[in-house]
Each structure stands twice: as structure tokens, then as C-alpha cells.
Amino acid sequence: MDELCEDQGLPQVERPIYDVKSAGLCTEDEEYTTKIKEFQAYLDLVQKIAKPGCSQEVLKVALNSMASLVKILNCISSTLKLRASL
């Protein structure tokens, strides 16, 4: 009977423990989103600078730079695809 009257304290409710891995994924998602937004801002800026009426020099530099970037990204992408297929 004494045991029934004893204060047992607050009931213990099982709660999920803070998952460090999940927090890391959220941070990675935020970083990825931030980088995508930054990338989009650079593309927008290039479009504003290299638009109809810009100088031949600006257009040439923009085209050469974009072509080089596309070649590099294609190489990286195909390397990653090859590794994924192994």
C-alpha cells in the first residue's frame, strides 16, 4: 500500500533521441540549396551581361567560358557515372 502512495515522479515518455546524422543531412541540404541559389545568381548575371547589344569581346569571353565549363562538368559527370556503375 505504501508503494502506491509513493511519488513516482513524472511519467517517462520515450521520445526519439536527437539524431546527429539527420541534423547533418539537414545542414547538407541547406548548403546544397544555398549553392544552387548562388549558381543560379551567377547564371542570371552572365545573362544580364552577355545579352543582345553587348560587345563582341564580352560575348566571346562568355561563350568560351561557358563552353569550357560545360566540358569540365561533362567530364566530371561521366567519371561519377562510371564509378557508380562499378
JOMO-V717110 format. One record per pair of residues at least 24 apart in sequence whose ideal C-beta (glycine too) atoms are under 10 Angstrom apart, sorted by the first residue. I is the first residue (numbers start at 1). J is the second residue. Records with the same first field share a line. If there is no record, write none. Layout:
I=J / J
This chain:
none
